[in-house]
Each structure stands twice: as C-alpha cells, then as structure tokens.
Amino acid sequence: MDFEQLFKDLKTALFQGLGEQYAGFKKETKKDLEGFLNASKVKLERWTKLLASNELSLEEFEWLVKSQKDIMVLKSLEQVGISKISLGHFKNKIIKTVVDVVKGIIF
C-alpha cells in the first residue's frame, strides 16, 4: 500500500466532495481541510497501515479517525460566519469521507 498515493486520493476526495458544500468559501474550506490533514497525517498513516495489515478492524479505524474530530479546527469557515451546527455536520462529513476513501482503497 502506497500511503502517499492514498493521502493524495484522500485530499482530492475531500476537496472535491466537501468543497461543493461551501462553494462560495472554497479558499476557506481548502485551508481548513489542509490544516486538518497535515495535523492528522502521521496518525492516519499509522492507522491505515495497521488496518491494511489486519492489526486494526474497520470499526477500530473508524473510531480512531472520529477521535480526531476534536482537533479539527475550522477557523476559516467559522470566521466567514458558518454556524457551529453546520461546522459539526461538515466535520462528520470529513470523517465519513476519510473512512470511505481508506476503506475503498484497502478493501
């Protein structure tokens, strides 16, 4: 498994899929997504490799990814007035996209 390619695919999926939700705020969305991905890259790589080697179940992987929700800071979107509720939904979509992309590549 090539994690760098997986990470690139993950970025593409996030930017395409989630960027559409806040089309008027593409710059802010991209900045916030890149911040989250950069902060989580080392953990995502470790967890993805453990999942690929069957040392983690898909449920454990998903739980670990969800644990990153609290470090997800969406300051740029918050500053342009996106509500806390919308940001919470956006975070959930980010987590779901991460899990779906990794699951699609590994399984």
GIWOKA-V562321 format. One record per pair of residues at least 12 apart in sequence whose ideal C-beta (glycine too) atoms are under 6 Angstrom apart, sorted by the first residue. I is the first residue (numbers start at 1). J is the second residue. D is the distance in whole Angstrom. If there is no record, write none. Layout:
BEGIN
I,J,D ; I,J,D
END
This chain:
BEGIN
1,52,5 ; 3,45,5 ; 6,105,5 ; 10,101,5 ; 13,97,6 ; 13,101,5 ; 14,33,5 ; 14,97,6 ; 17,97,6 ; 18,93,6 ; 25,80,6 ; 28,76,4 ; 28,77,5 ; 28,80,6 ; 31,76,5 ; 32,74,5 ; 32,76,5 ; 32,77,6 ; 36,72,5 ; 39,71,6 ; 40,68,5 ; 47,61,6 ; 47,64,5 ; 48,102,6 ; 51,106,6 ; 52,106,5 ; 62,99,5 ; 65,95,6 ; 65,98,5 ; 65,99,6 ; 66,95,5 ; 69,91,5 ; 72,91,5 ; 74,87,5
END
